[in-house]
Each structure stands twice: as structure tokens, then as C-alpha cells.
Amino acid sequence: MRIVPFWKIELLFALAWILFRVIAAVVKRKFDIKRELLMLLMYVNLAVLIRLIYFPLDMLTDILIRYRFFEMPKINLVPFVHLLEYNYAGNAFINVAGNVLMFVPTGIIVPILYKKFDSFPMTVLAGFLLSLAIELSQLFTPDRVTDVDDLIMNTLGAAIGFGIYYLVKRIKNRNGKEASHGTDPK
């Protein structure tokens, strides 16, 4: 067993992220501050997801890394069966709400960053695939469960996030049209 402070891992990823973005700007020979800030927001979103998913809040200071090659992974493929096992309904609600809320930012940021994801099906697909990647990676992570409930709730969170994005976009477009009609000279 080896204990690694979380901040060291996050610092390593942050440096890798910055290096990647600098190389991308040099290769493309352009730098768009608005896009870079959105990319930074997506990076922070992913860092928070990684922190909450792989390093639960009960391990606030350090991460315990263990290698268990012969332990069977924990998998739940039956939807909502574990929600009924909670002794306290509040814990079930926290689990569901947490999984949904974690992916709301993804549903907002992805269509802003990537125009080909500026549709409900594409954004939901992106949220589903990101959640699936996380769930599959938990097959190899000690003390984590690969759970279909998480996949469903995370995907729902991305869908809700896209709904928020879409509503804001519609309001912004409507206000822009009203402003342009109001300035027409007669």
C-alpha cells in the first residue's frame, strides 16, 4: 500500500493539461481566450468528476492506492436494485442527486465547446460515453462498484445540462432578435 496526496496527482494532471493546451495553440497557430477558458472549465469539470468518483469524500486528504489483481470486480447490472437497499431514504436521494448533478456541467459545456455536439442526442451520447468510460474503469479500481444506476443517472445529468444549455441559448437568441427589431429605423 502506498499513500499519495491528492494534490500531487491533481498537480501532475494540471501540468499535463497546460502543456497539452500550449502545444495545441502552437500547432494551430491561434489562441482564442474564450475557447481556452471554456476548455479550462471542462478540465475543472473533469477534475471534480475524477475527485468525486475515484476518491470519495471520506478520503479528503490522501488517496490509498492498492493493487488487487486477483480480486473480483464489483458489478451491478440490475437497475435501481441497490437504491432499495439503503437503510435511510436520504442516502438513496443523495446517491441519485449526486450522480445526476455531477454530469449537469458536462451537458452544458460539451455543446458549447464542440459544435457537432450542439444537439440533444449528441450531448446525451457524449455524457453516456463519458459515464461508461468511468464505470468501466472502476472495474479495475479498488473499493469501487461498476453500477448501471450510475450510468443512468450520469446520462440523465448530461441530458438535464443540455436542457439548461438549450434554454439559455433560446432566451439569448430571442433577446438578440428582439433587440435587433427594436432598432429598425422607419
C-alpha positions as CSV (number, residue, x, y, z in Angstrom):
1,M,0.0,0.0,0.0
2,R,1.1,3.5,-0.8
3,I,-0.5,6.8,0.2
4,V,-0.3,9.6,-2.3
5,P,-1.7,13.0,-1.5
6,F,-4.5,14.0,-4.0
7,W,-3.0,17.4,-4.6
8,K,0.1,15.8,-6.1
9,I,-1.9,13.8,-8.6
10,E,-4.0,16.8,-9.5
11,L,-0.9,19.0,-9.9
12,L,0.5,16.4,-12.3
13,F,-2.7,16.3,-14.4
14,A,-2.9,20.2,-14.3
15,L,0.6,20.5,-15.7
16,A,-0.1,17.9,-18.4
17,W,-3.3,19.8,-19.3
18,I,-1.5,23.1,-19.6
19,L,1.3,21.6,-21.7
20,F,-1.3,20.0,-24.0
21,R,-3.1,23.3,-24.5
22,V,0.1,25.2,-25.1
23,I,1.2,22.6,-27.7
24,A,-2.3,22.8,-29.3
25,A,-2.1,26.6,-29.6
26,V,1.4,26.5,-31.1
27,V,0.4,23.8,-33.6
28,K,-2.8,25.6,-34.7
29,R,-1.0,29.0,-34.5
30,K,-4.0,30.6,-32.9
31,F,-5.2,31.3,-29.4
32,D,-8.8,32.1,-28.6
33,I,-9.1,33.2,-25.0
34,K,-12.9,32.4,-24.8
35,R,-12.4,28.9,-26.1
36,E,-9.4,28.4,-23.7
37,L,-11.5,29.5,-20.8
38,L,-14.2,27.1,-21.8
39,M,-11.6,24.3,-22.1
40,L,-10.3,25.2,-18.7
41,L,-13.9,25.0,-17.4
42,M,-14.2,21.5,-18.9
43,Y,-10.9,20.5,-17.4
44,V,-12.1,21.6,-13.9
45,N,-15.4,19.7,-14.5
46,L,-13.4,16.5,-15.3
47,A,-11.1,17.1,-12.3
48,V,-14.1,17.4,-10.0
49,L,-15.6,14.2,-11.5
50,I,-12.4,12.3,-11.0
51,R,-12.1,13.5,-7.5
52,L,-15.6,12.6,-6.5
53,I,-15.8,9.3,-8.4
54,Y,-12.4,7.7,-7.7
55,F,-11.6,9.4,-4.3
56,P,-14.7,9.6,-2.2
57,L,-15.2,12.4,0.2
58,D,-14.3,10.2,3.2
59,M,-10.7,10.3,1.9
60,L,-10.4,14.0,1.8
61,T,-6.7,14.2,2.5
62,D,-5.0,11.2,1.0
63,I,-5.6,8.5,-1.6
64,L,-4.9,4.9,-0.8
65,I,-3.6,3.1,-3.9
66,R,-3.8,-0.7,-3.8
67,Y,-3.1,-3.3,-6.4
68,R,-5.5,-6.1,-6.3
69,F,-5.1,-8.3,-9.4
70,F,-7.0,-11.3,-8.1
71,E,-10.0,-9.6,-6.6
72,M,-13.3,-9.9,-8.5
73,P,-14.7,-6.6,-9.6
74,K,-17.9,-5.4,-8.1
75,I,-20.6,-5.0,-10.8
76,N,-24.3,-4.1,-10.6
77,L,-26.2,-4.6,-13.9
78,V,-29.7,-4.6,-12.4
79,P,-31.1,-1.0,-12.5
80,F,-32.2,0.6,-9.2
81,V,-31.9,-2.6,-7.1
82,H,-29.3,-1.1,-4.7
83,L,-31.5,2.0,-4.2
84,L,-33.9,-0.2,-2.3
85,E,-31.2,-1.5,0.0
86,Y,-30.5,1.9,1.7
87,N,-31.5,2.0,5.3
88,Y,-32.2,5.7,5.1
89,A,-34.1,7.2,2.1
90,G,-31.9,10.4,2.4
91,N,-28.8,8.3,1.4
92,A,-30.6,7.0,-1.7
93,F,-31.6,10.5,-2.6
94,I,-28.0,11.8,-2.1
95,N,-26.7,9.0,-4.3
96,V,-29.2,9.7,-7.1
97,A,-28.9,13.5,-6.9
98,G,-25.1,13.4,-6.7
99,N,-24.8,11.2,-9.8
100,V,-27.2,13.4,-11.7
101,L,-25.7,16.7,-10.6
102,M,-22.1,15.6,-11.4
103,F,-22.9,15.4,-15.1
104,V,-25.1,18.6,-15.5
105,P,-21.9,20.7,-16.2
106,T,-20.9,18.2,-18.9
107,G,-24.3,18.6,-20.6
108,I,-23.8,22.4,-20.6
109,I,-20.1,22.6,-21.5
110,V,-19.8,20.0,-24.2
111,P,-22.2,21.6,-26.7
112,I,-20.6,25.0,-26.2
113,L,-17.1,23.6,-26.8
114,Y,-17.9,21.3,-29.7
115,K,-20.4,22.4,-32.3
116,K,-21.1,18.8,-33.5
117,F,-22.5,18.1,-30.0
118,D,-24.9,21.0,-30.2
119,S,-27.9,18.6,-30.3
120,F,-29.7,16.7,-27.6
121,P,-28.8,13.2,-28.9
122,M,-25.1,14.0,-29.4
123,T,-24.7,15.6,-26.0
124,V,-26.5,12.8,-24.2
125,L,-24.4,10.3,-26.2
126,A,-21.2,12.2,-25.0
127,G,-22.5,12.1,-21.4
128,F,-23.3,8.4,-21.7
129,L,-19.9,7.5,-23.2
130,L,-18.0,9.5,-20.6
131,S,-20.0,7.8,-17.8
132,L,-19.5,4.4,-19.4
133,A,-15.7,5.0,-19.6
134,I,-15.8,5.9,-15.9
135,E,-17.9,2.9,-14.9
136,L,-15.7,0.5,-16.9
137,S,-12.5,2.0,-15.4
138,Q,-14.0,1.2,-12.0
139,L,-13.7,-2.5,-12.8
140,F,-10.0,-2.1,-12.1
141,T,-10.3,0.4,-9.2
142,P,-10.2,-1.0,-5.6
143,D,-13.3,-0.4,-3.5
144,R,-15.4,0.9,-6.4
145,V,-18.5,-0.6,-7.9
146,T,-19.4,-0.5,-11.6
147,D,-23.0,0.3,-11.4
148,V,-25.7,0.7,-14.1
149,D,-27.6,3.1,-11.8
150,D,-24.6,5.5,-12.0
151,L,-24.6,5.2,-15.8
152,I,-28.3,6.0,-16.0
153,M,-28.1,8.9,-13.5
154,N,-25.0,10.4,-15.1
155,T,-26.6,10.3,-18.5
156,L,-29.7,11.9,-17.1
157,G,-27.5,14.7,-15.7
158,A,-25.9,15.3,-19.1
159,A,-29.5,15.5,-20.6
160,I,-30.6,18.0,-17.9
161,G,-27.4,20.0,-18.5
162,F,-28.2,20.1,-22.3
163,G,-31.7,21.3,-21.4
164,I,-30.3,24.2,-19.4
165,Y,-27.9,25.0,-22.2
166,Y,-30.7,24.9,-24.8
167,L,-33.0,27.1,-22.7
168,V,-30.3,29.7,-22.1
169,K,-29.4,29.6,-25.8
170,R,-33.1,30.1,-26.8
171,I,-33.5,33.0,-24.4
172,K,-30.3,34.6,-25.6
173,N,-31.3,34.2,-29.3
174,R,-34.8,35.6,-28.6
175,N,-33.4,38.6,-26.7
176,G,-31.0,39.2,-29.6
177,K,-33.8,39.2,-32.2
178,E,-36.0,41.5,-30.1
179,A,-33.1,43.9,-29.7
180,S,-32.4,43.9,-33.4
181,H,-36.1,44.5,-34.3
182,G,-36.3,47.4,-31.8
183,T,-33.5,49.4,-33.5
184,D,-35.0,49.3,-37.1
185,P,-35.3,52.9,-38.4
186,K,-38.6,53.8,-40.2
